[in-house]
Amino acid sequence: MPRGIRLFICVLAGALASGCSLMAPQYSASIDNVQKLKNAGDFASRVGKFDSAADKANANPISLRGSSLASPYGDSYAAYLAEAIRQELALAGKLKPDAEIEISGMLLKNDIDTSGINIATGDIEARFVVKQGTAVRFDKVKTVHLEWESSFAGAVAIPRAQQQYPTLVQALLGALYDDPDFLRALK
Amino acid sequence: MNTPTLLNPLNRPVRALRLVPMIAAALLVAACAHPMAIGPDIARVERDAALRPIDRHVGYYIAPHRLDEAVTTPGGGGDSVTYKPYRDIEAAFYKMLGNVFASVTKLKSPNDAEAIGRNSISYVITPEISTGSYSPSIFTWPPTQFTVHLTCNIADQNGTSVARTTVTGNGQAEFEEFKSDFSLSGKRAALDAVLKMQDVLLNHAEFQGR
């Protein structure tokens, strides 16, 4: 093979394979979620500590075809989840820093798979706990799996996966707010 | 035409080999539609503390197909960018309406009688959004200039149109700024549009004295 062609292919392969560090978009509240909180009636809550379980399925950073996707909230996806709940409670007018009711939790699974040519997937799972003082009023695990159209081209597949992360978190919180036990526990 | 062989244990023509860099080059230079999100930081959607909200309850309606609608506008280097303007801007729009009016409710339809009655809604607002983008760069795809045209169609609780108002938000971002956030000019334009709309609504004649 001529040296020029060989060099071109090597440079091309390097350019295609090289990874870079990306940041997940800041959370943008789902107004459908906010409306669910507003419709739940009178309550006020604060957001407590969210931890992250050590698990292979709980990726941090998330790997996207050799690129890495970090959380914009202190490099912590647990902090991302806490910020998401805080935003939606605030927009619903239900966030009160000194409220008796506290929502806390633990991120158990958090990953995006962009290895497919046509379809990419996202998985997130978290345990949510609602407490009043030391009394536990709610303790459940919520899980969400999403799929979206992907692409052979990394230049399309990677940013698309990056933009999907907030949607994944919105879906998880939507599942939480759909649970009548959760809404009862807040009152 | 027979191409002279360069590889040669199997005596294959190099024509196939020539295709590799051509296909690779085509893949690299082919114009892409890069996904991005233009939703602004809602913490920056604030009302001047000296101003008071209008004592009226409002609802707004965005059709579900609008929220899923992706638009594609030009970026730099012959590429384009794709995003969902209604979905991206909705949270900032909701917060802006909450700054202007006593309360805001998302409606399931423009004449969602149950929600309009339950929330004592006086006005129903239907937004329209259109966008444009541009970059003079031939090397980088993120837009350096972005515009967001935001229109509010305002009707009373019976569906009678009472006002229509439009603002244009502009956003600019240069390479040094957007290299850490490719959507920056779009986010700036969206924030500018939402804050301009907030000023227009707070001072709109329809709501004065109410």
Interface residues (C-beta under 8 A of the other chain):
Chain A: M1 P2 I5 F8 I9 L12 M23 P25 Q26 S28 A29 S30 I31 D32 V34 Q35 K38 Q87 L91 A153 A155 V156 P159 R160 Q162 Q163 P166
Chain B: L6 L7 L17 V20 P21 A24 L27 L28 C32 A33 H34 P35 M36 A37 G39 D41 I42 D88 E90 A91 Y94 K95 G98 T105 K106 S180 D181 F182 S183
